Amino acid sequence: MTIKLTESNFDELSSGEKPLFVDFWASWCGPCMVMDPVVEKLAAKYADRMTFGKVNVDEEMNISSRYQVFSIPTFMVFKGGQPMDAVIGAVGESSLERLVQGSLNGRSQG
């Protein structure tokens, strides 16, 4: 399950004990809709080790601007309130899973 991220909960969750996986998306974005089931699958698989959330870039422009999200979908992992790694665009499930696993193991994706 993913959490709706807003200005009121983003900083707390991105600084939480578990890393935070963020899906930056918009309702009009076709590739974002294609990626949604992949993100939900990973959220279920890694729920015990990572928090998963979504930022609607149209509703939360300050968050997307703060992290310079110019293309969607963009996927970022945060630890200690800081972005650790990112993947931009509609990618395969294996690419997103590498992002998750690399972040959990302390390695960068790219």
Biopython code that builds the backbone (N, CA, C, O; Angstrom):
import numpy as np
from Bio.PDB.StructureBuilder import StructureBuilder

atoms = [
    (1, "MET", "N", (0.830, -1.177, 0.000)),
    (1, "MET", "CA", (0.000, 0.000, 0.000)),
    (1, "MET", "C", (0.886, 1.258, 0.000)),
    (1, "MET", "O", (1.913, 1.310, 0.677)),
    (2, "THR", "N", (0.473, 2.243, -0.758)),
    (2, "THR", "CA", (1.220, 3.502, -0.797)),
    (2, "THR", "C", (0.460, 4.575, -0.021)),
    (2, "THR", "O", (-0.765, 4.531, 0.094)),
    (3, "ILE", "N", (1.202, 5.525, 0.501)),
    (3, "ILE", "CA", (0.660, 6.633, 1.278)),
    (3, "ILE", "C", (0.619, 7.868, 0.384)),
    (3, "ILE", "O", (1.552, 8.116, -0.380)),
    (4, "LYS", "N", (-0.460, 8.642, 0.481)),
    (4, "LYS", "CA", (-0.528, 9.927, -0.232)),
    (4, "LYS", "C", (0.373, 10.905, 0.512)),
    (4, "LYS", "O", (0.145, 11.211, 1.683)),
    (5, "LEU", "N", (1.390, 11.386, -0.175)),
    (5, "LEU", "CA", (2.341, 12.313, 0.437)),
    (5, "LEU", "C", (1.943, 13.749, 0.132)),
    (5, "LEU", "O", (1.631, 14.097, -1.007)),
    (6, "THR", "N", (1.961, 14.575, 1.175)),
    (6, "THR", "CA", (1.607, 15.989, 1.058)),
    (6, "THR", "C", (2.651, 16.806, 1.816)),
    (6, "THR", "O", (3.540, 16.251, 2.461)),
    (7, "GLU", "N", (2.531, 18.116, 1.731)),
    (7, "GLU", "CA", (3.461, 18.978, 2.477)),
    (7, "GLU", "C", (3.380, 18.710, 3.974)),
    (7, "GLU", "O", (4.361, 18.900, 4.693)),
    (8, "SER", "N", (2.219, 18.270, 4.448)),
    (8, "SER", "CA", (2.045, 18.073, 5.888)),
    (8, "SER", "C", (2.697, 16.796, 6.411)),
    (8, "SER", "O", (2.969, 16.704, 7.608)),
    (9, "ASN", "N", (2.955, 15.806, 5.552)),
    (9, "ASN", "CA", (3.559, 14.554, 6.052)),
    (9, "ASN", "C", (4.878, 14.182, 5.380)),
    (9, "ASN", "O", (5.540, 13.242, 5.819)),
    (10, "PHE", "N", (5.270, 14.890, 4.335)),
    (10, "PHE", "CA", (6.446, 14.487, 3.560)),
    (10, "PHE", "C", (7.738, 14.508, 4.378)),
    (10, "PHE", "O", (8.473, 13.521, 4.392)),
    (11, "ASP", "N", (8.018, 15.607, 5.051)),
    (11, "ASP", "CA", (9.288, 15.722, 5.782)),
    (11, "ASP", "C", (9.398, 14.677, 6.889)),
    (11, "ASP", "O", (10.462, 14.096, 7.098)),
    (12, "GLU", "N", (8.296, 14.444, 7.592)),
    (12, "GLU", "CA", (8.307, 13.445, 8.665)),
    (12, "GLU", "C", (8.582, 12.047, 8.105)),
    (12, "GLU", "O", (9.411, 11.313, 8.644)),
    (13, "LEU", "N", (7.892, 11.683, 7.035)),
    (13, "LEU", "CA", (8.066, 10.345, 6.469)),
    (13, "LEU", "C", (9.421, 10.179, 5.791)),
    (13, "LEU", "O", (10.013, 9.102, 5.857)),
    (14, "SER", "N", (9.922, 11.230, 5.139)),
    (14, "SER", "CA", (11.221, 11.100, 4.463)),
    (14, "SER", "C", (12.371, 11.049, 5.463)),
    (14, "SER", "O", (13.478, 10.635, 5.118)),
    (15, "SER", "N", (12.113, 11.467, 6.689)),
    (15, "SER", "CA", (13.130, 11.414, 7.744)),
    (15, "SER", "C", (12.902, 10.251, 8.704)),
    (15, "SER", "O", (13.583, 10.135, 9.723)),
    (16, "GLY", "N", (11.950, 9.398, 8.377)),
    (16, "GLY", "CA", (11.588, 8.299, 9.269)),
    (16, "GLY", "C", (12.659, 7.225, 9.366)),
    (16, "GLY", "O", (13.697, 7.281, 8.707)),
    (17, "GLU", "N", (12.367, 6.238, 10.220)),
    (17, "GLU", "CA", (13.305, 5.137, 10.435)),
    (17, "GLU", "C", (13.545, 4.329, 9.160)),
    (17, "GLU", "O", (14.675, 3.956, 8.844)),
    (18, "LYS", "N", (12.455, 4.070, 8.438)),
    (18, "LYS", "CA", (12.562, 3.308, 7.188)),
    (18, "LYS", "C", (12.828, 4.265, 6.027)),
    (18, "LYS", "O", (12.384, 5.413, 6.056)),
    (19, "PRO", "N", (13.545, 3.799, 5.013)),
    (19, "PRO", "CA", (13.674, 4.613, 3.795)),
    (19, "PRO", "C", (12.285, 4.863, 3.200)),
    (19, "PRO", "O", (11.358, 4.085, 3.426)),
    (20, "LEU", "N", (12.149, 5.937, 2.451)),
    (20, "LEU", "CA", (10.889, 6.300, 1.808)),
    (20, "LEU", "C", (11.058, 6.252, 0.297)),
    (20, "LEU", "O", (11.889, 6.967, -0.263)),
    (21, "PHE", "N", (10.269, 5.409, -0.365)),
    (21, "PHE", "CA", (10.206, 5.328, -1.823)),
    (21, "PHE", "C", (9.091, 6.271, -2.257)),
    (21, "PHE", "O", (7.958, 6.148, -1.791)),
    (22, "VAL", "N", (9.402, 7.213, -3.147)),
    (22, "VAL", "CA", (8.413, 8.198, -3.589)),
    (22, "VAL", "C", (8.179, 8.072, -5.089)),
    (22, "VAL", "O", (9.118, 8.068, -5.885)),
    (23, "ASP", "N", (6.904, 7.969, -5.453)),
    (23, "ASP", "CA", (6.461, 7.953, -6.842)),
    (23, "ASP", "C", (5.864, 9.333, -7.130)),
    (23, "ASP", "O", (4.789, 9.660, -6.629)),
    (24, "PHE", "N", (6.561, 10.144, -7.939)),
    (24, "PHE", "CA", (6.041, 11.441, -8.375)),
    (24, "PHE", "C", (5.208, 11.185, -9.630)),
    (24, "PHE", "O", (5.724, 10.642, -10.606)),
    (25, "TRP", "N", (3.948, 11.562, -9.623)),
    (25, "TRP", "CA", (3.019, 11.202, -10.687)),
    (25, "TRP", "C", (1.972, 12.311, -10.890)),
    (25, "TRP", "O", (1.928, 13.289, -10.145)),
    (26, "ALA", "N", (1.129, 12.127, -11.924)),
    (26, "ALA", "CA", (-0.032, 12.993, -12.160)),
    (26, "ALA", "C", (-1.132, 12.146, -12.794)),
    (26, "ALA", "O", (-0.851, 11.153, -13.465)),
    (27, "SER", "N", (-2.373, 12.541, -12.579)),
    (27, "SER", "CA", (-3.511, 11.755, -13.069)),
    (27, "SER", "C", (-3.590, 11.726, -14.594)),
    (27, "SER", "O", (-4.140, 10.783, -15.162)),
    (28, "TRP", "N", (-3.051, 12.739, -15.259)),
    (28, "TRP", "CA", (-3.104, 12.816, -16.720)),
    (28, "TRP", "C", (-1.930, 12.099, -17.397)),
    (28, "TRP", "O", (-1.853, 12.067, -18.625)),
    (29, "CYS", "N", (-1.033, 11.533, -16.618)),
    (29, "CYS", "CA", (0.201, 10.927, -17.136)),
    (29, "CYS", "C", (-0.002, 9.434, -17.408)),
    (29, "CYS", "O", (-0.082, 8.632, -16.477)),
    (30, "GLY", "N", (-0.083, 9.070, -18.687)),
    (30, "GLY", "CA", (-0.270, 7.670, -19.065)),
    (30, "GLY", "C", (0.803, 6.739, -18.524)),
    (30, "GLY", "O", (0.470, 5.717, -17.925)),
    (31, "PRO", "N", (2.093, 7.060, -18.716)),
    (31, "PRO", "CA", (3.142, 6.190, -18.177)),
    (31, "PRO", "C", (3.053, 6.026, -16.653)),
    (31, "PRO", "O", (3.412, 4.976, -16.120)),
    (32, "CYS", "N", (2.578, 7.060, -15.956)),
    (32, "CYS", "CA", (2.410, 6.956, -14.497)),
    (32, "CYS", "C", (1.368, 5.891, -14.160)),
    (32, "CYS", "O", (1.540, 5.116, -13.219)),
    (33, "MET", "N", (0.289, 5.863, -14.939)),
    (33, "MET", "CA", (-0.769, 4.879, -14.702)),
    (33, "MET", "C", (-0.262, 3.462, -14.973)),
    (33, "MET", "O", (-0.632, 2.517, -14.276)),
    (34, "VAL", "N", (0.584, 3.325, -15.989)),
    (34, "VAL", "CA", (1.169, 2.020, -16.309)),
    (34, "VAL", "C", (2.054, 1.535, -15.165)),
    (34, "VAL", "O", (2.082, 0.342, -14.864)),
    (35, "MET", "N", (2.772, 2.448, -14.532)),
    (35, "MET", "CA", (3.711, 2.081, -13.464)),
    (35, "MET", "C", (3.028, 1.828, -12.123)),
    (35, "MET", "O", (3.618, 1.199, -11.245)),
    (36, "ASP", "N", (1.810, 2.300, -11.948)),
    (36, "ASP", "CA", (1.138, 2.193, -10.653)),
    (36, "ASP", "C", (1.062, 0.758, -10.117)),
    (36, "ASP", "O", (1.384, 0.544, -8.948)),
    (37, "PRO", "N", (0.649, -0.236, -10.919)),
    (37, "PRO", "CA", (0.604, -1.601, -10.383)),
    (37, "PRO", "C", (1.986, -2.134, -9.990)),
    (37, "PRO", "O", (2.097, -2.932, -9.058)),
    (38, "VAL", "N", (3.024, -1.707, -10.682)),
    (38, "VAL", "CA", (4.392, -2.132, -10.350)),
    (38, "VAL", "C", (4.790, -1.564, -8.992)),
    (38, "VAL", "O", (5.351, -2.271, -8.155)),
    (39, "VAL", "N", (4.497, -0.288, -8.781)),
    (39, "VAL", "CA", (4.813, 0.356, -7.501)),
    (39, "VAL", "C", (4.034, -0.320, -6.376)),
    (39, "VAL", "O", (4.591, -0.584, -5.310)),
    (40, "GLU", "N", (2.756, -0.600, -6.602)),
    (40, "GLU", "CA", (1.936, -1.253, -5.569)),
    (40, "GLU", "C", (2.468, -2.651, -5.244)),
    (40, "GLU", "O", (2.458, -3.067, -4.085)),
    (41, "LYS", "N", (2.926, -3.362, -6.253)),
    (41, "LYS", "CA", (3.491, -4.700, -6.032)),
    (41, "LYS", "C", (4.753, -4.618, -5.167)),
    (41, "LYS", "O", (4.920, -5.399, -4.230)),
    (42, "LEU", "N", (5.631, -3.677, -5.484)),
    (42, "LEU", "CA", (6.851, -3.500, -4.689)),
    (42, "LEU", "C", (6.520, -3.023, -3.277)),
    (42, "LEU", "O", (7.174, -3.423, -2.314)),
    (43, "ALA", "N", (5.506, -2.170, -3.155)),
    (43, "ALA", "CA", (5.092, -1.688, -1.831)),
    (43, "ALA", "C", (4.647, -2.853, -0.957)),
    (43, "ALA", "O", (4.953, -2.889, 0.234)),
    (44, "ALA", "N", (3.932, -3.797, -1.539)),
    (44, "ALA", "CA", (3.489, -4.967, -0.775)),
    (44, "ALA", "C", (4.672, -5.864, -0.421)),
    (44, "ALA", "O", (4.756, -6.387, 0.690)),
    (45, "LYS", "N", (5.574, -6.035, -1.365)),
    (45, "LYS", "CA", (6.719, -6.935, -1.160)),
    (45, "LYS", "C", (7.701, -6.413, -0.105)),
    (45, "LYS", "O", (8.251, -7.197, 0.668)),
    (46, "TYR", "N", (7.920, -5.105, -0.071)),
    (46, "TYR", "CA", (8.938, -4.517, 0.808)),
    (46, "TYR", "C", (8.345, -3.697, 1.956)),
    (46, "TYR", "O", (9.057, -2.902, 2.569)),
    (47, "ALA", "N", (7.081, -3.871, 2.251)),
    (47, "ALA", "CA", (6.396, -3.050, 3.262)),
    (47, "ALA", "C", (7.068, -3.083, 4.625)),
    (47, "ALA", "O", (7.004, -2.105, 5.370)),
    (48, "ASP", "N", (7.706, -4.189, 4.956)),
    (48, "ASP", "CA", (8.334, -4.297, 6.278)),
    (48, "ASP", "C", (9.665, -3.551, 6.356)),
    (48, "ASP", "O", (10.169, -3.299, 7.451)),
    (49, "ARG", "N", (10.238, -3.197, 5.207)),
    (49, "ARG", "CA", (11.571, -2.587, 5.197)),
    (49, "ARG", "C", (11.613, -1.170, 4.648)),
    (49, "ARG", "O", (12.596, -0.458, 4.848)),
    (50, "MET", "N", (10.544, -0.749, 3.950)),
    (50, "MET", "CA", (10.541, 0.558, 3.294)),
    (50, "MET", "C", (9.116, 1.099, 3.263)),
    (50, "MET", "O", (8.160, 0.340, 3.101)),
    (51, "THR", "N", (8.977, 2.415, 3.420)),
    (51, "THR", "CA", (7.684, 3.082, 3.280)),
    (51, "THR", "C", (7.539, 3.517, 1.824)),
    (51, "THR", "O", (8.498, 3.992, 1.215)),
    (52, "PHE", "N", (6.348, 3.357, 1.273)),
    (52, "PHE", "CA", (6.077, 3.734, -0.114)),
    (52, "PHE", "C", (5.009, 4.814, -0.148)),
    (52, "PHE", "O", (3.963, 4.687, 0.488)),
    (53, "GLY", "N", (5.281, 5.884, -0.899)),
    (53, "GLY", "CA", (4.326, 6.975, -1.001)),
    (53, "GLY", "C", (4.283, 7.564, -2.395)),
    (53, "GLY", "O", (5.152, 7.311, -3.229)),
    (54, "LYS", "N", (3.236, 8.368, -2.629)),
    (54, "LYS", "CA", (3.037, 8.989, -3.935)),
    (54, "LYS", "C", (2.828, 10.486, -3.756)),
    (54, "LYS", "O", (2.111, 10.925, -2.856)),
    (55, "VAL", "N", (3.469, 11.262, -4.629)),
    (55, "VAL", "CA", (3.290, 12.714, -4.661)),
    (55, "VAL", "C", (2.626, 13.074, -5.986)),
    (55, "VAL", "O", (3.195, 12.853, -7.054)),
    (56, "ASN", "N", (1.419, 13.630, -5.908)),
    (56, "ASN", "CA", (0.753, 14.143, -7.096)),
    (56, "ASN", "C", (1.385, 15.506, -7.397)),
    (56, "ASN", "O", (1.213, 16.459, -6.637)),
    (57, "VAL", "N", (2.107, 15.587, -8.500)),
    (57, "VAL", "CA", (2.876, 16.805, -8.797)),
    (57, "VAL", "C", (1.987, 18.020, -9.067)),
    (57, "VAL", "O", (2.434, 19.156, -8.912)),
    (58, "ASP", "N", (0.738, 17.795, -9.467)),
    (58, "ASP", "CA", (-0.182, 18.911, -9.689)),
    (58, "ASP", "C", (-0.701, 19.478, -8.370)),
    (58, "ASP", "O", (-0.971, 20.674, -8.270)),
    (59, "GLU", "N", (-0.839, 18.623, -7.364)),
    (59, "GLU", "CA", (-1.357, 19.057, -6.063)),
    (59, "GLU", "C", (-0.246, 19.505, -5.111)),
    (59, "GLU", "O", (-0.473, 20.342, -4.238)),
    (60, "GLU", "N", (0.940, 18.952, -5.279)),
    (60, "GLU", "CA", (2.049, 19.210, -4.347)),
    (60, "GLU", "C", (3.260, 19.779, -5.101)),
    (60, "GLU", "O", (4.345, 19.197, -5.100)),
    (61, "MET", "N", (3.040, 20.922, -5.736)),
    (61, "MET", "CA", (4.082, 21.525, -6.572)),
    (61, "MET", "C", (5.330, 21.901, -5.785)),
    (61, "MET", "O", (6.435, 21.848, -6.323)),
    (62, "ASN", "N", (5.173, 22.276, -4.530)),
    (62, "ASN", "CA", (6.340, 22.656, -3.729)),
    (62, "ASN", "C", (7.288, 21.480, -3.513)),
    (62, "ASN", "O", (8.507, 21.649, -3.532)),
    (63, "ILE", "N", (6.727, 20.289, -3.308)),
    (63, "ILE", "CA", (7.581, 19.111, -3.099)),
    (63, "ILE", "C", (8.311, 18.765, -4.393)),
    (63, "ILE", "O", (9.523, 18.551, -4.384)),
    (64, "SER", "N", (7.579, 18.709, -5.504)),
    (64, "SER", "CA", (8.224, 18.349, -6.773)),
    (64, "SER", "C", (9.252, 19.402, -7.179)),
    (64, "SER", "O", (10.285, 19.064, -7.756)),
    (65, "SER", "N", (8.985, 20.656, -6.890)),
    (65, "SER", "CA", (9.939, 21.721, -7.196)),
    (65, "SER", "C", (11.186, 21.612, -6.317)),
    (65, "SER", "O", (12.304, 21.790, -6.801)),
    (66, "ARG", "N", (11.001, 21.325, -5.047)),
    (66, "ARG", "CA", (12.129, 21.213, -4.106)),
    (66, "ARG", "C", (13.131, 20.152, -4.570)),
    (66, "ARG", "O", (14.338, 20.313, -4.389)),
    (67, "TYR", "N", (12.626, 19.070, -5.169)),
    (67, "TYR", "CA", (13.512, 17.981, -5.602)),
    (67, "TYR", "C", (13.725, 17.973, -7.112)),
    (67, "TYR", "O", (14.188, 16.980, -7.674)),
    (68, "GLN", "N", (13.387, 19.082, -7.766)),
    (68, "GLN", "CA", (13.634, 19.288, -9.191)),
    (68, "GLN", "C", (13.093, 18.146, -10.047)),
    (68, "GLN", "O", (13.792, 17.609, -10.907)),
    (69, "VAL", "N", (11.852, 17.791, -9.797)),
    (69, "VAL", "CA", (11.183, 16.764, -10.593)),
    (69, "VAL", "C", (10.570, 17.462, -11.800)),
    (69, "VAL", "O", (9.583, 18.189, -11.680)),
    (70, "PHE", "N", (11.169, 17.229, -12.964)),
    (70, "PHE", "CA", (10.725, 17.872, -14.195)),
    (70, "PHE", "C", (10.054, 16.894, -15.149)),
    (70, "PHE", "O", (9.361, 17.315, -16.075)),
    (71, "SER", "N", (10.246, 15.603, -14.940)),
    (71, "SER", "CA", (9.636, 14.564, -15.771)),
    (71, "SER", "C", (8.943, 13.573, -14.854)),
    (71, "SER", "O", (9.412, 13.286, -13.753)),
    (72, "ILE", "N", (7.815, 13.054, -15.330)),
    (72, "ILE", "CA", (7.133, 12.028, -14.556)),
    (72, "ILE", "C", (6.813, 10.847, -15.459)),
    (72, "ILE", "O", (6.615, 11.024, -16.661)),
    (73, "PRO", "N", (6.761, 9.657, -14.902)),
    (73, "PRO", "CA", (6.988, 9.379, -13.489)),
    (73, "PRO", "C", (8.469, 9.497, -13.112)),
    (73, "PRO", "O", (9.359, 9.188, -13.905)),
    (74, "THR", "N", (8.700, 9.946, -11.898)),
    (74, "THR", "CA", (10.027, 9.933, -11.285)),
    (74, "THR", "C", (9.899, 9.183, -9.972)),
    (74, "THR", "O", (8.954, 9.392, -9.211)),
    (75, "PHE", "N", (10.855, 8.312, -9.717)),
    (75, "PHE", "CA", (10.864, 7.514, -8.494)),
    (75, "PHE", "C", (12.127, 7.859, -7.718)),
    (75, "PHE", "O", (13.230, 7.789, -8.261)),
    (76, "MET", "N", (11.969, 8.233, -6.447)),
    (76, "MET", "CA", (13.114, 8.587, -5.599)),
    (76, "MET", "C", (13.038, 7.823, -4.290)),
    (76, "MET", "O", (11.957, 7.505, -3.794)),
    (77, "VAL", "N", (14.210, 7.536, -3.742)),
    (77, "VAL", "CA", (14.281, 6.953, -2.407)),
    (77, "VAL", "C", (14.973, 7.961, -1.495)),
    (77, "VAL", "O", (16.026, 8.507, -1.824)),
    (78, "PHE", "N", (14.354, 8.191, -0.345)),
    (78, "PHE", "CA", (14.868, 9.129, 0.659)),
    (78, "PHE", "C", (15.295, 8.372, 1.908)),
    (78, "PHE", "O", (14.638, 7.424, 2.335)),
    (79, "LYS", "N", (16.409, 8.810, 2.483)),
    (79, "LYS", "CA", (16.871, 8.311, 3.780)),
    (79, "LYS", "C", (17.318, 9.513, 4.586)),
    (79, "LYS", "O", (18.033, 10.375, 4.076)),
    (80, "GLY", "N", (16.902, 9.577, 5.837)),
    (80, "GLY", "CA", (17.304, 10.696, 6.680)),
    (80, "GLY", "C", (16.903, 12.043, 6.125)),
    (80, "GLY", "O", (17.586, 13.040, 6.359)),
    (81, "GLY", "N", (15.795, 12.088, 5.389)),
    (81, "GLY", "CA", (15.303, 13.340, 4.827)),
    (81, "GLY", "C", (15.977, 13.770, 3.540)),
    (81, "GLY", "O", (15.638, 14.815, 2.985)),
    (82, "GLN", "N", (16.929, 12.981, 3.055)),
    (82, "GLN", "CA", (17.678, 13.342, 1.846)),
    (82, "GLN", "C", (17.409, 12.351, 0.715)),
    (82, "GLN", "O", (17.294, 11.150, 0.959)),
    (83, "PRO", "N", (17.308, 12.850, -0.534)),
    (83, "PRO", "CA", (17.165, 11.922, -1.661)),
    (83, "PRO", "C", (18.461, 11.143, -1.853)),
    (83, "PRO", "O", (19.545, 11.725, -1.902)),
    (84, "MET", "N", (18.341, 9.828, -1.960)),
    (84, "MET", "CA", (19.514, 8.965, -2.102)),
    (84, "MET", "C", (19.719, 8.508, -3.545)),
    (84, "MET", "O", (20.851, 8.374, -4.008)),
    (85, "ASP", "N", (18.632, 8.276, -4.234)),
    (85, "ASP", "CA", (18.735, 7.743, -5.591)),
    (85, "ASP", "C", (17.420, 7.981, -6.315)),
    (85, "ASP", "O", (16.392, 8.221, -5.681)),
    (86, "ALA", "N", (17.449, 7.915, -7.652)),
    (86, "ALA", "CA", (16.240, 8.158, -8.437)),
    (86, "ALA", "C", (16.282, 7.395, -9.750)),
    (86, "ALA", "O", (17.347, 7.073, -10.278)),
    (87, "VAL", "N", (15.088, 7.117, -10.259)),
    (87, "VAL", "CA", (14.897, 6.561, -11.593)),
    (87, "VAL", "C", (13.812, 7.411, -12.241)),
    (87, "VAL", "O", (12.779, 7.683, -11.629)),
    (88, "ILE", "N", (14.048, 7.828, -13.474)),
    (88, "ILE", "CA", (13.094, 8.680, -14.182)),
    (88, "ILE", "C", (12.502, 7.911, -15.352)),
    (88, "ILE", "O", (13.222, 7.265, -16.114)),
    (89, "GLY", "N", (11.175, 7.988, -15.485)),
    (89, "GLY", "CA", (10.482, 7.385, -16.609)),
    (89, "GLY", "C", (9.861, 6.047, -16.289)),
    (89, "GLY", "O", (10.105, 5.454, -15.238)),
    (90, "ALA", "N", (9.045, 5.583, -17.233)),
    (90, "ALA", "CA", (8.406, 4.277, -17.109)),
    (90, "ALA", "C", (9.457, 3.219, -17.417)),
    (90, "ALA", "O", (9.921, 3.098, -18.551)),
    (91, "VAL", "N", (9.818, 2.469, -16.409)),
    (91, "VAL", "CA", (10.866, 1.457, -16.536)),
    (91, "VAL", "C", (10.298, 0.105, -16.134)),
    (91, "VAL", "O", (9.182, 0.014, -15.622)),
    (92, "GLY", "N", (11.065, -0.929, -16.369)),
    (92, "GLY", "CA", (10.631, -2.265, -16.001)),
    (92, "GLY", "C", (10.635, -2.472, -14.497)),
    (92, "GLY", "O", (11.296, -1.748, -13.752)),
    (93, "GLU", "N", (9.887, -3.471, -14.072)),
    (93, "GLU", "CA", (9.816, -3.796, -12.652)),
    (93, "GLU", "C", (11.197, -4.080, -12.073)),
    (93, "GLU", "O", (11.486, -3.702, -10.938)),
    (94, "SER", "N", (12.049, -4.744, -12.846)),
    (94, "SER", "CA", (13.383, -5.089, -12.340)),
    (94, "SER", "C", (14.212, -3.832, -12.051)),
    (94, "SER", "O", (14.995, -3.819, -11.101)),
    (95, "SER", "N", (14.051, -2.783, -12.853)),
    (95, "SER", "CA", (14.786, -1.532, -12.605)),
    (95, "SER", "C", (14.338, -0.872, -11.306)),
    (95, "SER", "O", (15.161, -0.377, -10.536)),
    (96, "LEU", "N", (13.035, -0.867, -11.069)),
    (96, "LEU", "CA", (12.542, -0.280, -9.819)),
    (96, "LEU", "C", (12.948, -1.132, -8.619)),
    (96, "LEU", "O", (13.263, -0.608, -7.551)),
    (97, "GLU", "N", (12.937, -2.437, -8.806)),
    (97, "GLU", "CA", (13.332, -3.307, -7.694)),
    (97, "GLU", "C", (14.815, -3.127, -7.370)),
    (97, "GLU", "O", (15.201, -3.196, -6.204)),
    (98, "ARG", "N", (15.644, -2.900, -8.380)),
    (98, "ARG", "CA", (17.065, -2.614, -8.127)),
    (98, "ARG", "C", (17.226, -1.316, -7.338)),
    (98, "ARG", "O", (18.090, -1.222, -6.466)),
    (99, "LEU", "N", (16.398, -0.320, -7.641)),
    (99, "LEU", "CA", (16.415, 0.937, -6.893)),
    (99, "LEU", "C", (16.094, 0.669, -5.420)),
    (99, "LEU", "O", (16.776, 1.174, -4.529)),
    (100, "VAL", "N", (15.068, -0.115, -5.177)),
    (100, "VAL", "CA", (14.666, -0.451, -3.805)),
    (100, "VAL", "C", (15.769, -1.229, -3.101)),
    (100, "VAL", "O", (16.199, -0.860, -2.008)),
    (101, "GLN", "N", (16.225, -2.307, -3.732)),
    (101, "GLN", "CA", (17.241, -3.161, -3.102)),
    (101, "GLN", "C", (18.547, -2.411, -2.876)),
    (101, "GLN", "O", (19.171, -2.557, -1.825)),
    (102, "GLY", "N", (18.960, -1.617, -3.844)),
    (102, "GLY", "CA", (20.190, -0.850, -3.695)),
    (102, "GLY", "C", (20.106, 0.126, -2.536)),
    (102, "GLY", "O", (21.073, 0.311, -1.797)),
    (103, "SER", "N", (18.957, 0.745, -2.380)),
    (103, "SER", "CA", (18.767, 1.683, -1.271)),
    (103, "SER", "C", (18.768, 0.962, 0.068)),
    (103, "SER", "O", (19.313, 1.468, 1.049)),
    (104, "LEU", "N", (18.168, -0.204, 0.111)),
    (104, "LEU", "CA", (18.142, -0.977, 1.355)),
    (104, "LEU", "C", (19.525, -1.500, 1.717)),
    (104, "LEU", "O", (19.844, -1.677, 2.893)),
    (105, "ASN", "N", (20.340, -1.745, 0.703)),
    (105, "ASN", "CA", (21.689, -2.270, 0.933)),
    (105, "ASN", "C", (22.746, -1.172, 0.980)),
    (105, "ASN", "O", (23.937, -1.457, 1.102)),
    (106, "GLY", "N", (22.310, 0.087, 0.883)),
    (106, "GLY", "CA", (23.246, 1.204, 0.979)),
    (106, "GLY", "C", (24.029, 1.480, -0.288)),
    (106, "GLY", "O", (25.065, 2.143, -0.252)),
    (107, "ARG", "N", (23.528, 0.965, -1.425)),
    (107, "ARG", "CA", (24.210, 1.201, -2.706)),
    (107, "ARG", "C", (23.361, 2.113, -3.572)),
    (107, "ARG", "O", (22.133, 2.114, -3.489)),
    (108, "SER", "N", (24.030, 2.876, -4.393)),
    (108, "SER", "CA", (23.355, 3.762, -5.331)),
    (108, "SER", "C", (23.024, 2.998, -6.603)),
    (108, "SER", "O", (23.766, 2.108, -7.019)),
    (109, "GLN", "N", (21.897, 3.357, -7.219)),
    (109, "GLN", "CA", (21.445, 2.729, -8.462)),
    (109, "GLN", "C", (22.399, 3.021, -9.604)),
    (109, "GLN", "O", (22.714, 2.135, -10.398)),
    (110, "GLY", "N", (22.862, 4.263, -9.688)),
    (110, "GLY", "CA", (23.557, 4.595, -10.894)),
    (110, "GLY", "C", (24.891, 5.148, -10.721)),
    (110, "GLY", "O", (25.561, 5.462, -11.705)),
]
sb = StructureBuilder()
sb.init_structure("model")
sb.init_model(0)
sb.init_chain("A")
sb.init_seg("    ")
for serial, (resi, resn, name, xyz) in enumerate(atoms, 1):
    if name == "N":
        sb.init_residue(resn, " ", resi, " ")
    sb.init_atom(name, np.array(xyz, "f"), 0.0, 1.0, " ", f" {name:<3s}", serial, name[0])
structure = sb.get_structure()
